[in-house]
Amino acid sequence: MANPKTALIVGGGIAGMSAAIALARVGVVADLVDLDPEWRVFGAGLSITGPTLRAFRQLGVIDEVREAGFFSSTIKMFAQDGTPLAEIANPPLEPGIPAAGGILRPVLHRILSDRTRASGANIRLGVSVAGLSETGDAVDVRFTDGSEKSYDLVIGADGCMSRVRQLLFPDAIAPKFTGQGCWRVLADRPPEVTSTEIYFGDDVKAGVNPCSPDKLYMFVTSAMPGNPRIDPVNGIHQLAELIAPFGGTVGKIREGLSEHSNFNYRPLEAMLLPRPWSVSKVGVIGDAAHATTPHLASGAGIAVEDALVLAEEMIAANTVEEGWRRFEERRWERCRMVIETSVRIGDIEIAHGSRSEIAGLMEGAARSLAEAI
């Protein structure tokens, strides 16, 4: 067995925290560093699909997620004006877990960070990696605070602008703007909104997803030619204009928008790092290897899966290098499918293409993601 004794995880997001938890369960207590001295999380809510819930159960946090989030077994479709189109049954992927739902991002961060601390991980904040070099059987790491330490295994889980990826693959592709942006608003949940609702406009798609007993978040995707900068102050007014034609729950949320609304916008970017994802004992996982758009609501899920698979393969392999190779072999096709399908759906939306083609892509992705990891 590879059986690394010391591991460094760079990045304290979903992938990094999940890696710390998964490694601890196989006897590897990791150091975890994050560049943000306050270890914050940004964003409103997070959609959680069946495969993501399965991954949370395998990670051991499903009870906390179920208690804090909001879940249902239906998805409701509406025309732009709020006219009902369809109600789709969404059964659980496996017995013992909800079908799908949402959770507040800060709440999920608290659940995972509490479990990371409980795993025994040594957490240092305000620190990242400045340099990597291999000496013998170890990776020598130089940190941005000037300290140095050697590790058997180094995991880059530091997001789509990964410093570890840059050090390993200086000429690697950067995340690419897909042509769309996503607007999100956190709002109070009306009692009648008990499942995900999707609204199809001519140029804009909007939806709401309950993510706690009393909150929901609204998401809006739109074409953003030229990738313009959205000012945080004026962005809420731009969003209100964008969804002016919408009725239903989206229209009600629009009427309540103000400068005090919990609002954020980000351009949608995607990136699939060509294999290999590792060099010797150092590799990347999560968004550092495969950043996706939210069209399949799978970014968080495949990040948790990465952590689970990496821990399994590091224990099963004869060397750390072999562990990374086995990890990539198990993860490549699944992650490729998520990124390429998500980007394709966005392309169709921008071109006002066939909704039936989108439905077919989503159904095919759902079948693939239902398969065991």
C-alpha positions as CSV (number, residue, x, y, z in Angstrom):
1,M,0.0,0.0,0.0
2,A,1.1,3.6,-0.6
3,N,0.0,4.5,2.9
4,P,1.2,8.1,3.0
5,K,2.0,9.2,6.5
6,T,1.9,13.0,5.9
7,A,-0.3,14.9,3.5
8,L,-0.8,18.5,2.7
9,I,-4.1,19.9,1.3
10,V,-4.0,23.3,-0.3
11,G,-7.4,24.9,-0.2
12,G,-10.2,24.8,2.3
13,G,-13.2,24.6,0.1
14,I,-15.5,21.7,-0.4
15,A,-12.9,19.5,-2.2
16,G,-10.2,20.3,0.4
17,M,-12.3,19.8,3.5
18,S,-13.7,16.6,2.0
19,A,-10.2,15.3,1.3
20,A,-9.2,16.0,4.9
21,I,-12.2,14.1,6.2
22,A,-11.8,11.2,3.8
23,L,-8.0,10.8,4.5
24,A,-8.5,10.9,8.2
25,R,-10.9,8.0,7.9
26,V,-8.1,5.9,6.4
27,G,-5.6,7.0,8.9
28,V,-3.9,10.0,7.2
29,V,-4.1,13.2,9.3
30,A,-3.5,16.1,6.9
31,D,-2.3,19.6,7.2
32,L,-4.8,22.0,5.5
33,V,-3.9,25.5,4.4
34,D,-6.2,28.2,3.0
35,L,-5.2,31.6,1.7
36,D,-8.2,33.4,3.3
37,P,-7.3,34.3,6.9
38,E,-11.0,34.2,7.8
39,W,-11.8,30.9,5.9
40,R,-14.9,32.5,4.4
41,V,-17.3,31.1,1.9
42,F,-19.1,33.2,-0.7
43,G,-22.5,32.7,-2.3
44,A,-26.1,32.1,-1.3
45,G,-27.4,28.6,-1.8
46,L,-26.2,25.3,-3.3
47,S,-28.4,22.8,-5.2
48,I,-27.8,19.2,-4.1
49,T,-28.7,16.3,-6.4
50,G,-29.0,12.7,-5.6
51,P,-25.4,11.8,-6.5
52,T,-24.1,14.6,-4.3
53,L,-26.3,13.4,-1.4
54,R,-24.9,9.9,-1.9
55,A,-21.4,11.4,-1.8
56,F,-22.2,13.2,1.5
57,R,-23.5,10.0,3.0
58,Q,-20.2,8.2,2.0
59,L,-18.3,11.1,3.6
60,G,-20.3,10.7,6.8
61,V,-22.1,14.1,6.9
62,I,-25.5,13.2,5.4
63,D,-27.4,13.6,8.7
64,E,-26.1,17.2,9.3
65,V,-26.9,18.1,5.6
66,R,-30.4,16.6,5.8
67,E,-31.2,18.5,9.0
68,A,-29.9,21.8,7.8
69,G,-31.1,21.8,4.2
70,F,-34.5,21.5,2.4
71,F,-35.4,18.6,0.3
72,S,-38.2,17.4,-2.0
73,S,-38.9,14.8,-4.6
74,T,-40.4,17.0,-7.4
75,I,-39.3,19.7,-9.8
76,K,-41.9,22.1,-11.2
77,M,-41.5,23.7,-14.6
78,F,-43.1,27.1,-15.6
79,A,-43.4,29.4,-18.5
80,Q,-41.9,32.8,-18.1
81,D,-45.2,34.3,-17.0
82,G,-45.6,31.7,-14.3
83,T,-47.9,29.4,-16.2
84,P,-47.3,25.8,-15.0
85,L,-45.8,23.5,-17.6
86,A,-45.0,20.2,-15.9
87,E,-44.3,18.7,-12.5
88,I,-41.6,16.0,-12.7
89,A,-41.1,13.3,-10.1
90,N,-37.6,13.0,-8.8
91,P,-37.2,9.9,-6.7
92,P,-34.3,9.3,-4.3
93,L,-31.2,7.8,-5.9
94,E,-30.8,5.3,-3.1
95,P,-32.8,4.3,-0.1
96,G,-32.0,6.4,3.0
97,I,-31.2,9.7,1.3
98,P,-33.5,12.5,0.1
99,A,-34.1,12.9,-3.6
100,A,-32.7,16.4,-4.1
101,G,-32.8,19.9,-2.6
102,G,-30.6,22.7,-1.5
103,I,-28.5,24.1,1.4
104,L,-27.1,27.4,2.4
105,R,-23.4,27.6,1.4
106,P,-22.3,29.0,4.7
107,V,-24.2,26.2,6.5
108,L,-22.5,23.5,4.4
109,H,-19.1,25.2,5.0
110,R,-19.8,25.1,8.8
111,I,-20.7,21.4,8.6
112,L,-17.6,20.4,6.7
113,S,-15.3,22.7,8.6
114,D,-16.5,21.3,11.9
115,R,-15.9,17.8,10.7
116,T,-12.5,18.8,9.3
117,R,-11.4,20.1,12.7
118,A,-12.8,17.0,14.3
119,S,-10.7,14.8,11.9
120,G,-7.6,16.2,13.6
121,A,-6.4,18.1,10.5
122,N,-3.9,20.8,11.3
123,I,-5.5,24.0,9.8
124,R,-3.5,27.1,9.0
125,L,-5.2,30.1,7.5
126,G,-3.8,33.1,5.5
127,V,-1.2,30.7,4.0
128,S,-0.7,29.1,0.6
129,V,2.0,27.4,-1.3
130,A,4.9,29.4,-2.7
131,G,7.0,26.5,-4.1
132,L,7.3,22.8,-4.5
133,S,10.3,20.5,-5.0
134,E,10.8,16.8,-4.6
135,T,13.7,15.4,-2.6
136,G,13.9,11.6,-2.4
137,D,10.6,10.2,-1.2
138,A,9.1,13.5,-0.1
139,V,7.8,16.7,-1.5
140,D,9.4,19.8,0.0
141,V,6.9,22.6,0.3
142,R,7.7,26.3,0.8
143,F,4.8,28.3,2.1
144,T,3.9,32.0,1.6
145,D,4.7,32.8,5.2
146,G,8.3,31.6,4.7
147,S,7.9,28.2,6.5
148,E,8.8,24.9,5.0
149,K,7.8,21.3,5.5
150,S,8.0,17.9,3.7
151,Y,5.1,15.6,2.8
152,D,4.5,12.2,1.3
153,L,1.4,13.5,-0.5
154,V,0.3,17.0,-1.7
155,I,-3.2,17.7,-2.9
156,G,-4.1,20.9,-4.7
157,A,-7.8,21.7,-3.9
158,D,-7.4,25.4,-4.3
159,G,-10.1,26.2,-6.9
160,C,-10.3,27.1,-10.5
161,M,-7.4,29.6,-10.2
162,S,-5.2,27.0,-8.5
163,R,-1.7,28.0,-7.5
164,V,-0.8,24.3,-7.2
165,R,-1.9,23.7,-10.8
166,Q,0.1,26.6,-11.9
167,L,3.2,25.2,-10.2
168,L,2.7,21.8,-11.7
169,F,1.6,22.8,-15.2
170,P,2.7,26.4,-16.0
171,D,1.3,26.2,-19.5
172,A,-2.0,24.6,-18.5
173,I,-5.2,26.1,-19.9
174,A,-7.0,28.7,-17.8
175,P,-10.7,28.7,-17.0
176,K,-12.7,30.0,-20.0
177,F,-15.7,32.3,-20.0
178,T,-18.6,30.4,-21.5
179,G,-20.7,33.4,-22.6
180,Q,-23.2,33.2,-19.7
181,G,-23.4,34.7,-16.3
182,C,-25.3,33.6,-13.2
183,W,-27.2,35.9,-10.8
184,R,-28.2,34.7,-7.4
185,V,-30.3,36.1,-4.6
186,L,-31.1,34.8,-1.2
187,A,-34.7,35.4,-0.1
188,D,-37.3,34.3,2.4
189,R,-39.1,31.1,1.4
190,P,-42.9,31.5,0.9
191,P,-44.7,28.5,2.6
192,E,-46.1,27.4,-0.7
193,V,-42.7,27.0,-2.3
194,T,-41.7,23.4,-1.4
195,S,-39.6,22.3,-4.3
196,T,-37.3,23.5,-7.1
197,E,-39.1,25.7,-9.6
198,I,-37.6,26.4,-13.1
199,Y,-38.9,29.2,-15.3
200,F,-38.1,29.3,-19.0
201,G,-37.9,32.8,-20.6
202,D,-37.0,33.7,-24.2
203,D,-33.5,34.9,-23.4
204,V,-33.2,34.1,-19.7
205,K,-33.7,31.0,-17.5
206,A,-34.6,31.5,-13.8
207,G,-35.3,29.2,-10.9
208,V,-35.8,29.1,-7.2
209,N,-34.6,26.4,-4.9
210,P,-35.5,26.1,-1.2
211,C,-32.2,25.7,0.8
212,S,-33.3,25.8,4.4
213,P,-36.6,25.7,6.4
214,D,-37.1,29.4,5.9
215,K,-34.8,30.5,3.0
216,L,-34.6,29.9,-0.8
217,Y,-32.2,31.2,-3.4
218,M,-33.1,32.4,-6.9
219,F,-30.8,31.8,-9.7
220,V,-30.9,33.4,-13.1
221,T,-28.7,32.5,-16.1
222,S,-28.3,34.9,-19.1
223,A,-26.1,35.5,-22.0
224,M,-23.5,38.1,-21.2
225,P,-21.7,39.1,-24.4
226,G,-18.2,40.5,-23.8
227,N,-18.2,39.3,-20.2
228,P,-19.0,42.7,-18.7
229,R,-18.2,43.6,-15.2
230,I,-21.3,43.7,-12.9
231,D,-21.1,46.4,-10.3
232,P,-22.2,45.1,-6.9
233,V,-24.2,48.2,-6.2
234,N,-26.0,48.5,-9.5
235,G,-26.2,44.8,-10.3
236,I,-29.4,44.3,-8.3
237,H,-31.1,46.8,-10.6
238,Q,-29.8,45.1,-13.7
239,L,-31.1,41.8,-12.4
240,A,-34.6,43.4,-11.7
241,E,-34.7,44.6,-15.4
242,L,-33.5,41.2,-16.6
243,I,-36.4,39.3,-14.9
244,A,-39.0,42.0,-15.4
245,P,-41.2,39.8,-17.6
246,F,-41.3,36.9,-15.1
247,G,-44.2,35.9,-13.0
248,G,-44.7,33.3,-10.3
249,T,-42.2,33.0,-7.5
250,V,-39.5,34.8,-9.6
251,G,-41.8,37.8,-10.0
252,K,-42.5,37.9,-6.3
253,I,-38.8,37.8,-5.5
254,R,-38.2,40.6,-8.0
255,E,-40.8,42.8,-6.3
256,G,-38.8,42.5,-3.1
257,L,-35.4,43.3,-4.5
258,S,-33.6,46.2,-2.9
259,E,-30.1,47.4,-2.2
260,H,-30.3,45.3,1.0
261,S,-30.9,42.1,-0.9
262,N,-28.3,39.3,-0.5
263,F,-27.1,39.3,-4.1
264,N,-24.1,38.1,-6.1
265,Y,-23.2,37.6,-9.7
266,R,-20.4,35.7,-11.4
267,P,-19.5,35.0,-15.0
268,L,-19.7,31.3,-15.7
269,E,-16.3,29.7,-16.5
270,A,-15.3,26.2,-17.2
271,M,-12.0,24.2,-17.5
272,L,-11.0,20.6,-17.9
273,L,-7.4,20.0,-17.3
274,P,-6.0,17.4,-19.7
275,R,-4.5,14.4,-18.1
276,P,-2.3,13.9,-16.1
277,W,-3.7,15.8,-13.1
278,S,-0.5,15.0,-11.1
279,V,3.2,15.1,-11.2
280,S,4.9,12.4,-9.0
281,K,3.4,12.9,-5.5
282,V,1.5,16.1,-6.2
283,G,-1.9,16.4,-7.9
284,V,-5.0,18.5,-8.2
285,I,-8.7,17.7,-7.5
286,G,-12.0,19.6,-7.6
287,D,-12.2,22.9,-9.4
288,A,-8.4,22.9,-9.7
289,A,-8.7,20.0,-12.2
290,H,-12.3,20.4,-13.6
291,A,-14.2,23.6,-13.0
292,T,-17.8,23.4,-14.3
293,T,-20.9,25.6,-14.7
294,P,-24.0,25.0,-12.6
295,H,-26.2,23.6,-15.4
296,L,-26.1,20.0,-13.9
297,A,-25.8,21.2,-10.3
298,S,-22.8,18.8,-9.9
299,G,-19.8,20.9,-9.1
300,A,-19.9,20.2,-5.4
301,G,-20.8,16.6,-5.8
302,I,-17.9,15.7,-8.1
303,A,-15.5,17.6,-5.7
304,V,-16.7,15.4,-2.8
305,E,-16.4,12.3,-5.0
306,D,-12.8,13.3,-5.9
307,A,-11.9,13.3,-2.2
308,L,-13.5,10.0,-1.5
309,V,-11.9,8.2,-4.5
310,L,-8.5,9.7,-3.9
311,A,-8.5,8.4,-0.3
312,E,-9.5,5.0,-1.5
313,E,-6.9,4.8,-4.2
314,M,-4.0,6.1,-2.0
315,I,-4.6,3.2,0.4
316,A,-5.1,0.6,-2.3
317,A,-2.1,1.6,-4.5
318,N,1.5,0.5,-3.9
319,T,2.9,4.0,-4.3
320,V,1.6,7.6,-4.1
321,E,2.3,8.0,-7.8
322,E,0.2,4.9,-8.6
323,G,-2.5,6.3,-6.3
324,W,-2.7,9.4,-8.4
325,R,-2.8,7.4,-11.6
326,R,-5.6,5.2,-10.4
327,F,-7.5,8.2,-9.1
328,E,-7.3,9.9,-12.5
329,E,-8.5,6.7,-14.3
330,R,-11.6,6.5,-12.1
331,R,-12.4,10.2,-12.3
332,W,-11.6,11.4,-15.8
333,E,-14.6,10.2,-17.8
334,R,-17.2,11.2,-15.2
335,C,-15.7,14.7,-14.7
336,R,-15.3,15.1,-18.5
337,M,-19.0,14.3,-19.0
338,V,-20.1,16.8,-16.4
339,I,-18.0,19.7,-17.8
340,E,-18.7,19.1,-21.5
341,T,-22.4,18.5,-21.0
342,S,-22.8,21.6,-18.8
343,V,-21.0,23.8,-21.3
344,R,-23.1,22.3,-24.2
345,I,-26.3,23.1,-22.3
346,G,-25.2,26.7,-21.9
347,D,-24.3,26.9,-25.6
348,I,-27.8,25.8,-26.5
349,E,-29.4,28.3,-24.2
350,I,-27.3,31.1,-25.7
351,A,-28.3,30.1,-29.2
352,H,-32.0,29.7,-28.3
353,G,-31.7,26.1,-29.3
354,S,-33.8,23.1,-28.7
355,R,-35.2,22.5,-25.2
356,S,-35.7,18.9,-26.1
357,E,-32.0,18.6,-26.8
358,I,-31.3,20.1,-23.4
359,A,-33.7,17.7,-21.7
360,G,-32.0,14.8,-23.5
361,L,-28.5,15.9,-22.3
362,M,-29.7,16.3,-18.8
363,E,-31.4,12.9,-18.8
364,G,-28.2,11.2,-20.1
365,A,-26.1,13.0,-17.5
366,A,-28.5,11.9,-14.7
367,R,-28.1,8.3,-15.8
368,S,-24.3,8.5,-15.9
369,L,-24.1,10.3,-12.5
370,A,-26.4,7.7,-10.9
371,E,-23.7,5.0,-11.6
372,A,-21.4,4.2,-8.7
373,I,-18.3,6.2,-8.4
